[in-house]
Amino acid sequence: MSFSPRSWLRPSVVPALALVVVVVAAYALSLRGDFLWDDDLHITANPTIIGPLGLKEIWTTARANYFPLVLTNFWVQHALWGLEPLGYRVVTLLWHAAAAVLLWRVLRQLRVPGAWLGAALWALHPVQVESVAWICELKNTQSAVFFLAAIGFYVRWLEDCRSCLAVGPDLGPASGVTQVTPYKGRAPYALALLCAGLAILSKPSTVMLPVALALCAWWMRRRVDWRDLLPLAPFFALSALAAGWTIWEQKHHSGALGPEWNQTLPERLVIAGRVIWFYLGKLAWPEPLIFIYPRWQISAGSALAFAPLVAVGAGFAALWRLRLRWPACAGIFFAAAFFVALLFPVLGFFSVYFFRYSFVGDHFQYLASMGPLALVGAALARGGRRFAAVTGGVLLVVLGALSWRESTEYVNNEALWRATLARNPQAIMAWLNLGGTLVQNGKLDEGIATFTHVIRIKPDDVDAYNDLGGALLLTGRPAEALAALERAVALAPLRAEIHNNLGSAQRAVGRPAEAQASYRRALELDSEYATAHDNLGAELAEAGQTQAAIECFQTALRIEPKNASALNNLGNALRTQGRIDAALARHREALRLKPYFPDALANVGYDLVLMGRPAEGLPYLEQAVQKSPDHAGIRGCFGRSLVILGRTEDALAHFARAAEIAPRSAEAHQNLGTALAQLGRGGEAVAEFEQALRLSPDFAPARVNLGNALLAAARWAEAATQFEQAARLRPDDAEVFARLAVARVNGGQLAEAVAPFETALRLNPKSAEVHDHFAQVLRSLGRNREALEHFERAADLRRGPR
């Protein structure tokens, strides 16, 4: 008999469509959801999907774990509909529906009674919601399709190779064994091996496929024949490679190392027994289902702790002994063995990163649950067609309704974490993620309260301190943020992200040298950390090291070409160099990548104002303020633009509002002081500059402007003190040294003015004004010959090139 893959894949259309329809109906509510936890790792923040990397890195590196076929799927979807979550959710659901159809097909091949009902029970059971409504669990739904296809092709190959008796309408195969014919028919076998590889490339937890195939071979022959293991050798080889990689990856890439994974072998045996019965219990009574279940306290000190595992072993032994006397026991044994075998990778014998939070998770039994639920379908079918139709129909309606209800919890992160905490209030990870979601949604005070609550529950939780520090920075409380982040660094000194956040806090409290050191430390720990390159560049730019800053921004963009923040900051640095056209191009590109990026909107407007195109620029600035009315930086940008246009009074309102929004922002007070000084309100200007320096003692622009305001007020000695400190901060700024010299001259310190004049002229030898002022001082000191040289040099510079 010839084999056609198309004929095997073409089951009856009506039952298949019915299965798809009921599956889609049960999970339709999940389609309106957003991306959830961990979806950023796989999609929204994965550089192989949205960044500079792509298919090559997906297949040759361990970016976002090694699920290359699933990541390829995401890559294609991103090319089709970007970051619209609906498309991803539809695809994940359709893979689940396809898996249900294939499960029905495989159960029919194995002559299991109630095949359609068993497949429907599996597909509609609410424990599957986590796999269907969580986009990154496409790993489960996609791998299940290839897993089941491999079983189907392998069973077809066994059918072609051996003459097997039909399985009767009971739960076990009919008695008797027919004559074995030689192995033949390569196509189904090759397709089974191909699908096995595709399943593993979708999710390595399918490594138990060879065991499932061996069970199918036993089921069809109803006796152990070790010759059946020989054709499985290539399958076991694939699984061994995948298992070895996964064990290494979980430890060294995902980070499954440390006290959370230090269980002894007896403790792992205790975990295994509890896990098996836990999952079986959730299939029997799926209430409550929790995204993060409580993490058990494990002790192997009592013999009673091993009772669950002993019960499993005793059950298998009894079923095996009774399989020939009562054929139903063979079916139960098959379903139970399939269930435990498919759970084996997550029974606790191997370290899995998720075990940091809980030893169990609904998505871990996605494949394993096929065995028990198919068994239920078969048991109902034994009761007769009417009994199966009525009882099975009720069960499907109940399960479908539960799945519909469960799907509402997977609509967005806030709903998911609140539902999790309602049932497991001790879930630290859920508290942290809820806090992060609240912060992202602009609910900063609630987020801070959530992180603080975590610290009360678990005083040494490094993530709580790190997240709290970030939230405090966003609320303009850098000193408190600094304390939290210093504690986080002490708890986890080798985490680049925390050093980066610490640098941002140090920058906010006016400690630029320490901020630079923290950013550099983050880059020592992770040289490809684009955000740290971006932040270091911003710090260098503020320190006047524009070219070094540009190099940092360019490095960040090499790592992440679509990093809107780095593009925006690069534009700012180019503007500082007077390259306004280039700056505008970068700011427009940042705005193209992130259309509602308020900073980029404001900078495009500011660039256009600087280019003498205020009619074009001001609408951008107005739009930026409309989108972020409480963004102090944007208010400052708008104010500087108005100053350029001679509208200082209007600018003053924006600067004052910025200082109200961010009272601890040195830059906001500096901008307000500058406007006040220009309006002749010197006393108020001095107060603002002094406040800026109290907040950030090393903020050089505020030092310079305070010195200028004190000069205008004839407070020479105080002005000189400010310029001395500014010169320390800006050792390459000729203007600062010139003003220091002027302050000393006006204060009667002629001799002390010589050195800063000399430094100013060394830094900028073409300043006629400084040569002239220096000449006057030298003449007053009796150094007439030197004075004459500087007078002549000033005259030459004013005449220009001859």
N, C-alpha and C positions, 0 to 999 in steps of 0.2 A: 504494500500500500504506500503510495507516494505521500510526502508531507508537504503541506502548504501553510506557511505561517498565517496567511490571510484567512484560511479556513478555520484555523484554531482560534483566531482573534475575532471571529464573527459569530457571537452567540445570538440567541433570539433577540430581535430588536426591541420588542415591546417590554419584556421584563427588564432589559438593560436600561431603556429610557425611563421606565418607572422608578428604578433605583436611583438614577441621576436626579430625577425630579424631586423625590422625597428628600434626598440629601441636600440639594440646593435650597429647598423650602425650609428645612430645619436650620440651616446656617445663614439664611439670607440676611438676617439682622447684623451679622458680623461684617458684612460688606461695607457698611457705612463707617467703619472704624478707621483709626489713624495708625501710624507706626507706633510700636510699643517697645518696651525694654529689650535691649540687645539688637533691635532692628538697625540701630545706628552702626553697630559693629559690622553687620553683614551688608548693609545697603547705604543708609543716608550719610554715614561718615566713613565709608570704606573707600580708600583711594583707588582700589581696583574697579569700583563701580562708578564713582562720581569724580575721581581725581585723575592724576596724570597716568596712573597705571592702568592696566587693562587685561586682556585675555592672556597675554604672555605671563604676567605675574600671577594671575589666577591659577595657572597650571604649573608654575615652576617655583612658587614661593608659598609660605604658610600664612599669607595675609588673611586675617579674620578666620583663622582655623582652616583646615584643609577639607573643604567641601567643593571641589572645583566644578562639578557639574551643576550644583545648585547656584554657585556664584556666577557661572556662565548664564544660567537662566535669569538671574537678577540683572546681569549685564545687558542681556537682550531686552528685558523689560524696561530698564532705564533708558535704553535707546529709543524705545517705542513711546513711553508715556512719562518719562522723567521721574519725578518723585511724587506722583499722584498715587496715594495708597490704594485707591479702589482697584486699579489694575492688578496690583500685586495680590490683593486679597481674593480677587476673582480667580486668578491663576492657581493660588494655593487650594482654594475650594474645589476647582475642577480636577486637580490632581487627586484630591481625596475621593471625589466621585468616581474617577477612573479606577482608583484602587478598589473601591467597593464593587465595581463591575467585575474586575479581575478576580477578586476574592470569590464572588459568586461562581465565576467560571472555573476556578481551581477546585472549589468544593464539589461542583458537578463532576469534574474529571475524577475526583477521588470517590465519587458515588456516595457522598455524604447526604443523608436525607435533609430536607428543609434548607437546601443550599441558599436559595434567594433570601429566605427569612434570616438565616445566620449572617449573611453578608449585610443585610439591612440593619440587624441588631448591632453589629459592629460599627457600621457607618454612622448610625444615629445616636450611639451611646454618648452621653455628655462628657465622659472622660476624654473624648476626642476633640472637644472644643478647643482645648489649649493648642493642639496641633493644627487645627484648621483656622482659627481666628488670630493666630500669632504668626505674622508674615514670615519671620525667619525660620519657623518650623516647616516651611516648604521642604526642609531637609527630611522631615518625616513623610509627608504626603508623596513627594517625588520618589524617594527611595522605596516606599511601599509598592509603587507601581512596578518598578524594575524587580523588586524582590519577588512579587507575586508572578510576574511574567517569567522569571527564572524558574520558579516552581512549576508553572504551567508547561513550559517547554520541556523541562526535565521529566515530568510525569508523562508527557506525550512520547518522549524518547523511550521511557521505560515500557510504555504500551506498545510501541513499535518493536522493541527488542524482545519482549517477553509476552507470552500468552497468559494473561491474568484472568482469574475468575471475576465475575461481576460481584460487586458488593451488594448485599441484600438491603432490604428496607430497614434493617436494624442499625445499631450504632457500630457494628464491626463487620469486617469482611466475612464472606461465607467460608465455611471450612473446606479444607482440601487444597492441594497445590498441584498445578499442572506442570507439564513438561517445560523445562526452560530451553528457549531457543537462543542461538548465538546473538551477541550484540550486533545491531545493525542500525542504519539511519543516522547520518552524521549531522544533518541540518538542525534538528531540534536540540541536540546536545550542544552544538556550537552556539546556537541562539541562547540557550540557558546560561552558558559560560559568559557570553557577552553581557547578558542582562545582570548577571552576578557582579561583573565588573562595574557596570553603570550604577548598580545599587550602592556598592561600596564607595564609589566616587561621589555619590549623592549624600551618603551618611555612613561613616565607618561602623556604626553600631549594627549594621546588617551583616556583620562578620559571622553571625550564627546561622546564616543561610545553609551551609553544608550540613549542619545538624538537622535542620528542617527537611532537607532533601533526603537524608538518611532515614528520617522518620517516615517520609512518604513512601520510600522504597519498602520499609518494613510493613507499612500499612497495606500496601498492595500485595505483598507476599505472605504476610501474617506469620512470618518466622524470620529469625536472624540468619542472614547469609552474609558472611564477611566479604564475599566477592562483590557485594553491592558497594563496598567502600572504595574499591579500586577506581571506578570512574569519578569518584568525588575528590580524588587527590588534587587535581588542579583547583577545585573550589576551595579546598582546605589551604592550599598554598596562597591563594589570593587573600583569604581571610587572615592567615598568619601574618602576612605583610601588613595588612591594614590594622590588625590588632597591635602589632609592635609599634607602628607609627603612632597610633592613637594613644597608647600608654605613654610614650615619650612626649607627645604633644601636650597631653593633659598636665604632665608634671612640669615640663620645661618651657612651654609656650603659654598655656592657659594659667599656670601657676598653682597647680594642685599639690602644693608642698607646704608643710608646716604642721602645727599642732592639730588643725582640724582633720588631718588625714593620717594621723599617727596611731591608728587603731592596731591592736595586736590581732593575730590570726583568730584566737577564740572570740574576740569582740566582733571581728568581721563575720564569723559564723553566726553569731547572735543577730547581727544586722540582716544577714541574708534570710534567715528564717522569718524575721518580722516583715521584711520587704515583700516576700512572696504572699503572705497572708494579708498584708495591707492592700496590695493591688487587687487581690481576689475579692477582698471586702468591698472595695470601691466599685468593682464591676457588679457585685450583688446589690449594693445599696450606695448609690453615688451621691451621698449627702452627708456632710458638706464636701464640696470640692473646693480646694484652696490652691491658688497659684503657687504659694510657698507654704508648705506644710511645716508644722513645728519640727524642729530638729531633735531627735530622740537623744536622751542621755543613756549611753550604752554601758552596761556592766556585765562582765562574764564571771562574776564572783559566785553566782548561784546556778545550780544545775537546772533550775526552772527556766532560766533565761534561754536555754537551748531547746526547750520543749517545742517551739514552733518549727524549728528545722528538723527535729526528730520526727515530728508528726508528718512532715513532708516526705521524709525518707520512708517511714512506715507505710504511708499511703501508696507510694509508688511500688513498694514491695508487694503489698496486698493486691493492687491492681494487676501487677505482672503475674502473680500466681493464679489469679482468677480469670485471666483473659481468655483462656480456652474453655473454661467451664461456663462462663457467662460472657457471651460476645460483647455485651454492652460495656464490660470492663475494658475491653480493648480500645473502644472509642474514647472512653474517659481517660485511659492511659495516654493515648495519642494526644488528646487536647491538653492534658496536664503537662506532658513532656514538652510539647511545643511551647506552652506558656512559660515554663521555667527556663527552658533553653534560650528563648528569646530575651528573657529578663537577665540572663547570666551576666552580661557586661555591666549591669547597673545594680547588682546584688550587694555591692560593697567590697568585693574582692580586689577591685582596681580603684585607684584614686581618680575621681571625677570632680572637676572644679565645682560643679553645682552642689556637691555634698557639703560645701562650706555653709550653705544655707539650709539644706534639708537632704535627708537620705532618699527621699522619694519625690516624684513629680509626675503629674498625669501624662505628660508627653513621653515619659520613659516606657510606658506600656502600650504604646500605639500599635506596634506589630504583635506583641505578645498576646494582647487581648483578643486577637482573632481566634485563638484556640478555644477558650472557654465560651465565647459568645456563639461561635459556630456550633459548639456542643449543645448549647441551650436551644438553638434553632433545630438541631437534629432531634433533641428530646421532645420538643413540641410537635414535630412532624410525626413522631411515633404514635402520638395520641390520635391521629386521624386528621383528614384534611380540614373538616369543620373546626375541630378543636384548635388546630394550628392556625387557621384563619382568624378565629375569634380572639384567642389568647394572644397570638402573635400580633394581631392588629392593635389590640389594646396596649401591649408592650411598646410597639413602635410609636403610637401616639404619645404615650407617656414619655418615652425617651426623647422623642422629637421635641416635645414641649420643654423638657428640662434643658436640652441643648439650646433651644431658642432663648430660654431665660438666661442660661449661662453665658451666651454670646453677648448679652448686654454689658457684662463686666469687662469685655475686651474691646470696647469702643475707643477708649483713650487711656492714657497712663494714669490720670487721676482716678478714674473710675476703677481701674484694675487694682491700684494700690490701696484705695479705700476699702474695696471689697475684701482684699487680702487681710488687711489689718482688723477688719470687723470680725474675722474668724480666727486670726492668729496675731493678737496684739503684741506678741514678743518678737515678731519678724523684723529684725534690725534692718535688713536689706530693704524691706518694703517701706519702712519709715524713711530711710535715706532717699529712696527713689521718689517717694511722695514729696519729700522736701525739695528735691531737685525739680520735680514737675511744677510745684507751686512757684518756685523762683522763676522758672522759664515762662510761666503764665503771668508774671508780674506781681504775684502775691508774696512779696518779699518778707513781710512781717510773719506771715504764716509759715513760710519756709524756714526762717530763723528759729521760730518756736519749735518746729519739728526737729531740726538738727540739735537744738538744745535738749529736747526730750530724749533723743538718742544718747547723748552724752550722760544724762542722768541714769539711763538704763545700763549703759556700757561705757564707763568713764575712759577707757583706753581705745575707743574705736577711732582709728586714724581717719577713716572716710568722713565721719561726722565732723571732726575738727576741720578737715580740708574743705568740706562743703559749707560749713558754717562760715569759715573765713571768706570764701567766695561770695556768699550772700551778704555778709557785712560790708564787703568792699562795694557791692552794688548799691547799698543803702547809704554810702558816704560815711561809714564808721571804720576808717582804716586802722586806727589804733587797736580797736577790739579785734579786727580781722588779723592784725599782725600777731597778737597773742595766740589766737587760735591756730594760725598757720605755723608758728614757731613750735607749738605743741605737736602738730601733725608731723613736722620734719623730724622732731625728736623721736617720734614713734616709728617713722618709716623714712630713714635717711637716704634710701636708694630709689625713691620714687621721683622721677623727673617732673611729673605734673605738680607735685606739692612744692618743689623748689621754684617752679615757674610761678605758682600762685603766691608764694612767699615774696618773690621779687616784685610782684604787682602791689602787694601790701607795703613793702618797704618804699617803693616808688611813691605811693600815695601819701606816706607820712614824711616825705622829703628826705629820704636816705638813698640818694641815687647810686652811690658807690656800692652799697650793700645790695641794692636791687640788681645792678649789673653782675655782681658776683653770684647772686642766686640764679639769674638767667643763664650765666655761663656754666654753673654747676648742673643745671637741668640739661644743658646741651652736652656736657661731659657724659651724663648718664644715657642720653638719647640724642645722638647727633642729627637724627632725622625728625626732630620735634619742631614742626613748622611754627607753631604758636610761640615757642620760646625764642626762635630766631626773630619773629615779628616783634615780640615784646622787647628784646634786647635792642633791636633797631630803633624802636620808639624811644627807649631810654638814651641811646647814643645821640639820636637826633636832638633831644631836649638838652643834652650836654654840649651841643654845638659840633659834634663829630659827625657831620652830615654824610661824608663819603663812606665812613664805616657803617653808618646806619643804612645807607643805600645797599651796601653789600649784604647786610643781614636780610633786608626785605627781599632782595633778589634770590638769596638762598631759600627763604621761606617759599617763594613762588616757584622755585625749581622743584621743591618737594610737593607743593600743592599749588599748581598753576591757577586754580580757581579760588584761591584764598582772597576773598574780597577785602578783609581787614588789611592784609599785607599790601595789596594793590592801593588801597586808600592811603596807607602810611607812606608807601613809596611816592605817591603823588605829593604828599605833604613835604617830603624831603627834597624832591625835585623843585618844588616851589621855593623852598628856602634857598636853593642855588640860583634862583631867578629863571628857571626853565619852566615858565608858566604853561607853554603849549604842551610840553611833555607831561607836566603835572595834570593838566586837564584831561589828557588822553587816559591816564591811569585812573583818575577819578571816574571818568565816564565808563571805563571797563568794569570797575568795581560796582557801579550802579547797574550795569547790564547784567552782571552775575547775580546781584542782589537788589532787585528793583526798589525795595522799600528800605534801603539802607540809609538811615537818616544822616549819618556822618558823611557819606559820599554825596548825598544831595546837597548838604551844606557846603562841602568843599568844591563841588562843581560851581555852585553859585559864587563862592569867594574867588575862584579862579577867574570867572567871567568878569567880576567886578575889577580885579587887578588888571585885566586885559582891556579895561575901558568899555566894557559892554554891560553896564549895570541893568539896562532894560531886560537883558536875558538872564542875568545872574540873580537878581532879587527874587523872582518867582521861585527859583530853586530853594533859596534860603527860607522863604515864607513857607514853602511846602515842608521843608525839614522841621521847622518849628511847629507846624500843625501836626505832624506825625509824632514828634517827641517834644511836647511843650515843656517838659521837665528835664530836658537834657541840657546840663550846664554848658557842655562843650559847644553845642550847636548855638546856644544863645551867645556865647563868646564869639563864635565865628561870624554870626550875623552882626554883632556889635562892631567888630573890626572892619567889616565891609562898610558899615555906615560911617565909621570914622574916616575911611578913605574917601567917601563921597562928601565929606564935610558936614555930616549930620551927627555931630557929637552928642547933642542933646538926646536925639533918638537912640543913639548907641548906648547912652548911659542907662536907659531903662532896661535894655537887654543885659548889660553887665550887672546891674543891681539884681535883676531876677536870677541870674546865674549864681550870684553869691548867696541868695536866699535858698536856692535849690541845693547847692553844695557848699554849705558854710565852712566845710573843712577843706575846700579846694583852694590851694595856693594860687593857682592860675586864675580862678574866678576873681579873687580879691586883687590880684595884680592887674587884671584888665580893668576892673572898676576904678582902681587907683589911677591908672593911666588916663582914663576919660576925665576923672575929676581934676587931674593936674592940667589937662588941656583946657578945661573950662575955668581955670584960675582958682580952683578950690583946693589950694595947696595943703591946708591943714587936714582936710578930709582924705586927701590923696595919701599923705604920710601915714595916716592911721591904717588905711587899707594895705599899703605896702608892708607896714610893720606886722599886720595880721597875717599876711601871706608868708612872711618869714618866720613867724611863730609856728605856723603849720609846716613849713618846709624851709629849714634854715639854709639849705644849700641850693635854693631856687635862684639861680643867677639873675634872670631878668628882673625879679623883684628887688634884688640888691642894687642893681644898676639904676632902676627907676627911683628907688628910695634915695639913693645918692643924688640923683638929679633934682628930686623934690627938695632935698635939704640944701643943695646948692642954691636953688631958687629962693629959699628962705634965708640965705646967708648964714646957714649953720655949718660953717666950713669944717670944723673938726669932726662933727658927726658924719658929714658927707664923705670926708676922707676915709673914715673908718669903714663905711659901707663899700667904697671903691676898693679898699685894700682887700676886703673879703671877696668881692666880686672878681678881683684879679687872681685870687687863689683858685676860684672856680673856673675862670676863663683865662688861662695863662697865655692864650694866643689871640686875645682880643685887644687890638691896638687902642680902640676907642676907650676902653675901661682904664687903661694906663694913662691915657691923655687926660681923662677927667679926674683921675686921682692926682695927677700933677697939678691941675688947675685948682683943685680943692686945697692942696697944700700951699700953693702960691697965695691964694686969697686968705688963707689962714696965717700968713706970715712965715711959712716954713719954706723959704726959697731953696736952701741947700737940699732939703729933703725932697724937693720936687725934681731934682736933676735926674735921679735914677729912673723914675717912671716915665719922664720925657724920653730918655734914651731908649727905654724898652719899647715905647710907643713907636718911635721912629725906626727901630730895628724891625718891628713887625709891619710897619707901613711907612716906608721911607718917602712916599710920594704925597704926604699930607702937608700942603703949604701952610695951613693954619697951625699945625703943631710945630713946624719949623719956626714960624714967626713967634709963637708964644715962648718956645724954648729959647730963642734968641734974646727976647726981652729979659728972661730970667737970668741968662748968662751975663748979659750986660749989667744987670743989677748986682751980680756977684763979682763984677770986675773982670770977667773973662771975655774981654772985648773981641779978641781975634776969633775965638770960637763963635761968639755971637754974630760977627760979621759973616762968617761962613754960612750960618743958618739963615740970616737975612737974605743973602744972595741966593741960597737954594730955594727959599720961599718965593723969591721974585722969579726965578727961572721956572718953577712949577706953575706959577700963575700965567706966565707968558705962553706956556705950552711948548710943544716941539717946534723947532725952527725949520 
